[in-house]
Amino acid sequence: MQSRRHNNWTIYEIPCPQHPILAANISELKSTFESEPYAKDSARLEKIDTSVACIPSSCC
């Protein structure tokens, strides 16, 4: 895990390249949040502007 400051935000990110076990865990988490009961929350969060909190990187 890496972190950096951007104005009032602390931005945490998982560094690249990822270890294969970490990549598998992240993939599993993503598929979990696509299923119920998380799908409704995920859809709602997609509509929220988080551009201030996310500085795109090659892993985003």
C-alpha positions as CSV (number, residue, x, y, z in Angstrom):
1,M,0.0,0.0,0.0
2,Q,1.3,3.4,-0.9
3,S,-0.1,6.8,0.1
4,R,0.3,10.4,-0.8
5,R,-1.2,13.7,0.2
6,H,-3.3,15.8,-2.3
7,N,-4.7,19.0,-0.6
8,N,-6.8,17.7,2.3
9,W,-6.9,14.1,1.0
10,T,-4.7,11.2,1.8
11,I,-4.8,9.0,-1.3
12,Y,-4.0,5.3,-0.8
13,E,-3.2,3.0,-3.7
14,I,-2.0,-0.5,-4.4
15,P,1.3,-0.3,-6.3
16,C,2.0,-1.8,-9.6
17,P,3.0,-4.4,-10.5
18,Q,0.8,-6.5,-8.3
19,H,1.7,-9.8,-6.8
20,P,-0.5,-12.6,-8.4
21,I,-2.1,-13.4,-5.1
22,L,-3.0,-9.8,-4.5
23,A,-4.4,-9.4,-8.1
24,A,-6.6,-12.6,-7.5
25,N,-7.9,-11.1,-4.2
26,I,-8.7,-7.8,-5.8
27,S,-10.5,-9.6,-8.7
28,E,-12.6,-11.6,-6.2
29,L,-13.5,-8.4,-4.3
30,K,-14.6,-6.7,-7.5
31,S,-16.8,-9.6,-8.4
32,T,-18.3,-9.6,-4.9
33,F,-19.3,-6.0,-5.1
34,E,-21.0,-6.7,-8.4
35,S,-23.4,-9.1,-6.7
36,E,-26.3,-8.5,-4.4
37,P,-26.6,-6.8,-1.9
38,Y,-23.7,-4.7,-3.0
39,A,-24.8,-4.0,-6.6
40,K,-27.2,-1.2,-5.6
41,D,-24.5,0.5,-3.5
42,S,-22.0,0.1,-6.3
43,A,-24.4,1.6,-8.8
44,R,-25.1,4.6,-6.4
45,L,-21.4,5.1,-5.8
46,E,-20.7,5.2,-9.6
47,K,-22.9,8.4,-9.8
48,I,-20.8,10.2,-7.2
49,D,-18.0,12.5,-8.4
50,T,-14.9,11.1,-6.7
51,S,-12.5,12.8,-9.1
52,V,-11.1,14.9,-6.3
53,A,-10.2,11.8,-4.3
54,C,-8.7,9.8,-7.2
55,I,-5.7,10.7,-9.1
56,P,-5.6,8.1,-11.9
57,S,-2.5,5.9,-12.1
58,S,-1.6,3.0,-14.4
59,C,-3.5,0.6,-12.0
60,C,-6.8,2.6,-11.9
